[in-house]
Amino acid sequence: MVKSTHDEFAAEAGEARRGRHAAPAALVAVAVAAAGALAALLIGLLTFGVQATAAPHHVPLAVGTDDAAAAPALAPLTQRVAGQGGDAVAWRTVDSRGEAERLLDGGDVYGAVLFSPGPGGLTATVLVSGALNPSAAQVAEPVLTQVAANVVAAARTQPAGPAPAVQVVTIHPTSAAGRALPLAASALLWLATLIASVLALVAAPRLRNGRPLGTPGTLVTAGAAALLATGVVAGLAHAWDASIAVSREAVGFVALVGLAFALLQAAVLRWLGLRGLAVLVPLYLTAPAVAGLVPELLNPAYRDLLWSWTPFRFSAEGLRGLLFLDGAADVRTALWIFGGIAAAGLLATVAPRPRRVSP
């Protein structure tokens, strides 16, 4: 009887203590709702805000002649075109189609309009490239086509003959799958390695009677996830478009990117635990929105704060160069970047954590 009474008093005292320290239900409800609204605000700013504020600003385009021999005679026309466009376009003059193609391959311009004199009057060729970020051609082609049509119509004194006065030519033509693959590969690599890293942290101890994988197991997980994700990307590329030539160099590059992602994620989760997802998930959310556009279309704030450093941009540009340009300066830059990320992630994963000092 005495023990029962003591237990009842203890239970009542515990409830009283919990009642004194518990936050009011209304306050908790408002705080949770505010957290959801804040998350929506951040996601909106980091993703949809990029698209909503997109506008052309100093888009690099070229104007010139198809043949160097015609450059002196058409110089007044090309200079007049180069003086137009305002802040939306930054014109660059070229003297031949070869020069225009070299600038396109280097990513220095996103398109070119080349004029040529002919027996029926002035003609124009609009050059775009399938090896560039798809948004580059999307913004360049309509602008160049309109400029070409206006200039040719003003210069011609008679209607066009059987041949079109303005034609659009795509160098390094790519399919829809080829245009989507570089950025899709980057996103898939990040997701595959992130899921593997989280499972290694959360599920693995439950499968091992509470024992964590430890550093060796974490490194094996990172390497295996990177290799398997590389296989997924290569398999999807073949399934989407079997004509895409995925070279050994491209496969090696994809594997390096996957390993860099996996080691970075492993390091963040090792030091922060599941709280590290607050860093890793927003990195993924910004990828398609920011890396999917050329910088001249981005609001300056997004260009400087996100596009300038997001790893998805470098991986997409590097893979695009390997697939469609047989290597480029973008590839060398990406190799240094992802090699550095992999090295830093490896060091942070194997570095001993400081021990907590007991009070």
Secondary structure, 3 states (H helix, E strand, C coil): CHHHHHHHHHHHHHHHHHHHHCCCHHHHHHHHHHHHHHHHHHHHHHHHHHHHCCCCCCEEEEEEECCHHHHHHHHHHHHHHHCCCCCCEEEEEECCHHHHHHHHHCCCCCCEEEEECCCCCCEEEEEEECCCCHHHHHHHHHHHHHHHHHHHHHHCCCCCCCCCCEEEEEECCCCHHHHHHHHHHHHHHHHHHHHHHHHHHHHHHHHCCCCCCHHHHHHHHHHHHHHHHHHHHHHHHHHHCCCCCCCHHHHHHHHHHHHHHHHHHHHHHHHHHHHHHHHHHHHHHHHHHHHCCCHHHCCHHHHHHHHCCCHHHHHHHHHHHHHHCCCCHHHHHHHHHHHHHHHHHHHHHHCCCCCCCCC
